[in-house]
């Protein structure tokens, strides 16, 4: 064996670690969260405008003390309109936010998802806050002995915490569907590009003759 064969192979070059662009990550996450918060505040105004005008109820003297009720059919239905309308707005605008987050932050998907989670939580709160601030106060606060048989307008409200989950569910669901759709379109396009052409191009130097359109004798 020669001296060169006994020498060990040279060491592999060190692998350069890729630095995480924290500034870009923070910028993307902050922009997505801020955009969600602004949309949530506007959604609160839209929620109240859809629910308004408020019905009028009366304070009754019941066995449990003075209570405010709107016993009309429209009043009973109006009590369920607030949560239902909130959920519809949250799902719709949440889906729009999810798609927009993907379009503006394709290079930082993890930051976009983190911004969506934080931003939709803020949007759920701001939507509720703005809507209830525009609404008349809770008529139950006026239910006293002195106000029996007096009329007060209803207040917009959300019963339970389930409607608030519509914001993140709509946003993350639409984000996931958009990611899968774009991935499928990219794969399909690359496979179509790999297919051979249906008509082979003429060889180099071969004259191309025009078709003979003259009528047959």
SULJO-V22040 format. One record per residue. RES is the residue in one small letter. SS is DSSP state (~ for helix, > for strand, _ for the rest). PSI is psi as a letter, one per 30 degrees, with the letter a starting at -180 (999 if undefined). Layout:
res & ss & psi
RES & SS & PSI
RES & SS & PSI
This chain:
res & ss & psi
x & _ & k
x & _ & l
x & ~ & e
x & ~ & e
x & ~ & f
x & ~ & f
x & _ & k
x & _ & l
x & _ & l
x & _ & k
x & _ & k
x & _ & k
x & _ & k
x & _ & k
x & _ & k
x & _ & k
x & _ & k
x & _ & k
x & _ & k
x & _ & k
x & _ & i
x & ~ & e
x & ~ & e
x & ~ & e
x & ~ & e
x & ~ & e
x & ~ & e
x & ~ & e
x & ~ & e
x & ~ & e
x & ~ & e
x & ~ & e
x & ~ & e
x & ~ & e
x & ~ & e
x & ~ & e
x & ~ & e
x & ~ & e
x & ~ & e
x & ~ & e
x & ~ & e
x & ~ & e
x & ~ & e
x & ~ & e
x & ~ & e
x & ~ & e
x & ~ & e
x & ~ & e
x & ~ & e
x & ~ & e
x & ~ & e
x & _ & l
x & _ & l
x & _ & k
x & _ & l
x & > & k
x & > & l
x & > & k
x & > & k
x & > & l
x & > & j
x & > & l
x & _ & f
x & _ & g
x & > & a
x & > & k
x & > & k
x & > & k
x & > & k
x & _ & j
x & _ & g
x & _ & l
x & ~ & e
x & ~ & e
x & ~ & e
x & ~ & e
x & ~ & e
x & ~ & f
x & ~ & f
x & ~ & f
x & ~ & e
x & ~ & e
x & ~ & e
x & ~ & e
x & ~ & e
x & ~ & e
x & ~ & e
x & ~ & e
x & ~ & e
x & ~ & e
x & ~ & e
x & ~ & e
x & ~ & e
x & ~ & e
x & ~ & e
x & ~ & e
x & ~ & e
x & ~ & e
x & ~ & e
x & ~ & e
x & ~ & e
x & ~ & e
x & ~ & e
x & ~ & f
x & _ & h
x & _ & f
x & _ & f
x & _ & i
x & ~ & e
x & ~ & e
x & ~ & e
x & ~ & e
x & ~ & e
x & ~ & e
x & ~ & e
x & ~ & e
x & ~ & e
x & ~ & e
x & ~ & e
x & ~ & f
x & ~ & e
x & ~ & e
x & ~ & e
x & ~ & e
x & ~ & e
x & ~ & e
x & ~ & e
x & ~ & e
x & ~ & e
x & ~ & e
x & ~ & e
x & ~ & f
x & ~ & e
x & ~ & f
x & _ & l
x & _ & l
x & _ & l
x & _ & j
x & ~ & f
x & ~ & f
x & ~ & f
x & ~ & g
x & _ & i
x & _ & l
x & ~ & e
x & ~ & f
x & ~ & g
x & _ & k
x & _ & g
x & _ & l
x & > & k
x & > & k
x & > & l
x & _ & l
x & _ & k
x & _ & k
x & _ & l
x & _ & j
x & _ & k
x & _ & l
x & _ & f
x & ~ & e
x & ~ & f
x & ~ & f
x & ~ & f
x & ~ & f
x & ~ & d
x & ~ & e
x & ~ & e
x & ~ & e
x & ~ & e
x & ~ & e
x & ~ & e
x & ~ & e
x & ~ & e
x & ~ & e
x & ~ & e
x & ~ & e
x & ~ & e
x & ~ & e
x & ~ & e
x & ~ & e
x & ~ & e
x & ~ & e
x & ~ & e
x & ~ & e
x & ~ & e
x & ~ & e
x & ~ & e
x & ~ & e
x & ~ & e
x & ~ & e
x & ~ & f
x & ~ & f
x & _ & k
x & _ & l
x & _ & k
x & _ & e
x & _ & k
x & _ & k
x & _ & l
x & _ & k
x & _ & l
x & _ & k
x & _ & f
x & _ & k
x & _ & k
x & _ & j
x & _ & k
x & _ & k
x & _ & k
x & _ & j
x & _ & g
x & _ & k
x & _ & k
x & _ & k
x & _ & 999
